[in-house]
């Protein structure tokens, strides 16, 4: 059994994205159908990458500051950070292989 996704919030966002490993942030909301479809894929990816990356979920309704900071208007939006900088972006539901490739793990 691998790692689970990390809950990312306005409060812990900076600490998490400044990690030594790539960080994938899934911007989502409970009312978003496509987000709920993508959720299990994100969870599976978290288990598969283990310590090579951090996979986190940020609820846009509960964390408006980070959501606004990155101009997230459509969800699900997935951003990959490395060294605190966005290195990849994907909007919409995509296969797990696409997410893994985004991480370059």
C-alpha atoms as a printed R data frame, in Angstrom:
    type eleno elety resid chain resno       x      y       z
1   ATOM     1    CA   UNK     A     1   0.000  0.000   0.000
2   ATOM     2    CA   UNK     A     2   1.481  3.313  -1.065
3   ATOM     3    CA   UNK     A     3   0.995  6.873   0.047
4   ATOM     4    CA   UNK     A     4  -2.299  8.697   0.057
5   ATOM     5    CA   UNK     A     5  -2.942 12.130  -1.365
6   ATOM     6    CA   UNK     A     6  -2.128 15.116   0.838
7   ATOM     7    CA   UNK     A     7  -4.760 17.711   1.675
8   ATOM     8    CA   UNK     A     8  -3.427 21.053   0.481
9   ATOM     9    CA   UNK     A     9  -4.808 24.304   1.883
10  ATOM    10    CA   UNK     A    10  -4.113 28.024   1.658
11  ATOM    11    CA   UNK     A    11  -2.208 27.598   4.947
12  ATOM    12    CA   UNK     A    12   0.161 24.752   3.991
13  ATOM    13    CA   UNK     A    13   0.466 25.373   0.231
14  ATOM    14    CA   UNK     A    14   3.842 27.168   0.217
15  ATOM    15    CA   UNK     A    15   5.476 24.582   2.469
16  ATOM    16    CA   UNK     A    16   4.284 21.710   0.303
17  ATOM    17    CA   UNK     A    17   5.181 23.130  -3.131
18  ATOM    18    CA   UNK     A    18   8.694 24.006  -1.995
19  ATOM    19    CA   UNK     A    19   9.402 20.292  -1.592
20  ATOM    20    CA   UNK     A    20  12.497 18.609  -3.047
21  ATOM    21    CA   UNK     A    21  10.275 16.331  -5.146
22  ATOM    22    CA   UNK     A    22   7.692 17.264  -7.809
23  ATOM    23    CA   UNK     A    23   4.264 18.169  -6.426
24  ATOM    24    CA   UNK     A    24   1.023 17.583  -8.330
25  ATOM    25    CA   UNK     A    25  -1.880 19.685  -7.047
26  ATOM    26    CA   UNK     A    26  -5.407 18.663  -8.036
27  ATOM    27    CA   UNK     A    27  -7.714 21.709  -7.791
28  ATOM    28    CA   UNK     A    28 -11.206 20.286  -7.241
29  ATOM    29    CA   UNK     A    29 -14.609 20.779  -5.575
30  ATOM    30    CA   UNK     A    30 -17.245 18.416  -4.191
31  ATOM    31    CA   UNK     A    31 -19.901 19.671  -6.648
32  ATOM    32    CA   UNK     A    32 -17.690 19.108  -9.722
33  ATOM    33    CA   UNK     A    33 -18.621 15.896 -11.568
34  ATOM    34    CA   UNK     A    34 -15.411 15.653 -13.628
35  ATOM    35    CA   UNK     A    35 -13.382 16.254 -10.437
36  ATOM    36    CA   UNK     A    36 -15.089 13.311  -8.775
37  ATOM    37    CA   UNK     A    37 -14.367 11.166 -11.851
38  ATOM    38    CA   UNK     A    38 -10.682 12.107 -11.697
39  ATOM    39    CA   UNK     A    39 -10.369 11.616  -7.916
40  ATOM    40    CA   UNK     A    40  -9.724  7.835  -7.934
41  ATOM    41    CA   UNK     A    41  -7.101  8.274 -10.681
42  ATOM    42    CA   UNK     A    42  -5.264 10.854  -8.569
43  ATOM    43    CA   UNK     A    43  -5.432  8.533  -5.538
44  ATOM    44    CA   UNK     A    44  -3.996  5.627  -7.571
45  ATOM    45    CA   UNK     A    45  -1.174  7.826  -8.851
46  ATOM    46    CA   UNK     A    46  -0.309  8.846  -5.274
47  ATOM    47    CA   UNK     A    47   0.050  5.199  -4.318
48  ATOM    48    CA   UNK     A    48   2.160  4.384  -7.372
49  ATOM    49    CA   UNK     A    49   4.666  7.250  -7.182
50  ATOM    50    CA   UNK     A    50   5.276  6.793  -3.464
51  ATOM    51    CA   UNK     A    51   8.119  9.012  -2.248
52  ATOM    52    CA   UNK     A    52   9.110 10.197  -5.754
53  ATOM    53    CA   UNK     A    53   6.447 12.912  -5.739
54  ATOM    54    CA   UNK     A    54   3.776 14.514  -3.592
55  ATOM    55    CA   UNK     A    55   0.225 14.245  -4.882
56  ATOM    56    CA   UNK     A    56  -2.174 16.666  -3.245
57  ATOM    57    CA   UNK     A    57  -5.748 17.844  -3.525
58  ATOM    58    CA   UNK     A    58  -6.856 21.432  -2.980
59  ATOM    59    CA   UNK     A    59 -10.574 22.140  -2.532
60  ATOM    60    CA   UNK     A    60 -11.191 25.417  -4.408
61  ATOM    61    CA   UNK     A    61 -14.243 26.290  -2.299
62  ATOM    62    CA   UNK     A    62 -12.285 26.088   0.955
63  ATOM    63    CA   UNK     A    63  -9.030 27.635  -0.321
64  ATOM    64    CA   UNK     A    64  -9.795 30.717  -2.415
65  ATOM    65    CA   UNK     A    65  -6.377 32.379  -2.020
66  ATOM    66    CA   UNK     A    66  -4.274 29.753  -3.797
67  ATOM    67    CA   UNK     A    67  -7.057 29.209  -6.337
68  ATOM    68    CA   UNK     A    68  -7.016 32.928  -7.217
69  ATOM    69    CA   UNK     A    69  -3.219 33.166  -7.095
70  ATOM    70    CA   UNK     A    70  -2.935 30.652  -9.947
71  ATOM    71    CA   UNK     A    71  -6.006 31.873 -11.850
72  ATOM    72    CA   UNK     A    72  -7.803 28.542 -11.609
73  ATOM    73    CA   UNK     A    73 -11.213 29.078 -13.222
74  ATOM    74    CA   UNK     A    74 -12.004 25.618 -14.581
75  ATOM    75    CA   UNK     A    75 -11.786 22.464 -12.528
76  ATOM    76    CA   UNK     A    76 -10.361 19.960 -12.366
77  ATOM    77    CA   UNK     A    77  -7.079 21.781 -12.948
78  ATOM    78    CA   UNK     A    78  -3.844 19.959 -12.219
79  ATOM    79    CA   UNK     A    79  -0.633 21.904 -11.661
80  ATOM    80    CA   UNK     A    80   2.786 20.343 -11.228
81  ATOM    81    CA   UNK     A    81   5.335 22.269  -9.186
82  ATOM    82    CA   UNK     A    82   9.061 21.720  -8.987
83  ATOM    83    CA   UNK     A    83  11.162 23.949  -6.748
84  ATOM    84    CA   UNK     A    84   8.086 26.048  -6.032
85  ATOM    85    CA   UNK     A    85   7.470 26.847  -9.725
86  ATOM    86    CA   UNK     A    86   4.708 25.586 -12.033
87  ATOM    87    CA   UNK     A    87   6.295 23.260 -14.605
88  ATOM    88    CA   UNK     A    88   3.155 21.661 -16.018
89  ATOM    89    CA   UNK     A    89  -0.588 22.333 -16.245
90  ATOM    90    CA   UNK     A    90  -3.549 20.223 -17.307
91  ATOM    91    CA   UNK     A    91  -7.234 21.132 -17.281
92  ATOM    92    CA   UNK     A    92  -9.904 18.453 -17.369
93  ATOM    93    CA   UNK     A    93 -10.084 14.714 -16.874
94  ATOM    94    CA   UNK     A    94  -7.068 12.836 -18.240
95  ATOM    95    CA   UNK     A    95  -5.750  9.263 -17.982
96  ATOM    96    CA   UNK     A    96  -3.353  8.332 -15.182
97  ATOM    97    CA   UNK     A    97  -0.534  7.859 -17.711
98  ATOM    98    CA   UNK     A    98  -0.876 11.531 -18.697
99  ATOM    99    CA   UNK     A    99  -0.630 12.604 -15.060
100 ATOM   100    CA   UNK     A   100   2.423 10.406 -14.469
101 ATOM   101    CA   UNK     A   101   4.091 11.882 -17.546
102 ATOM   102    CA   UNK     A   102   3.387 15.398 -16.249
103 ATOM   103    CA   UNK     A   103   5.375 14.556 -13.124
104 ATOM   104    CA   UNK     A   104   8.341 13.251 -15.133
105 ATOM   105    CA   UNK     A   105   8.754 10.613 -12.430
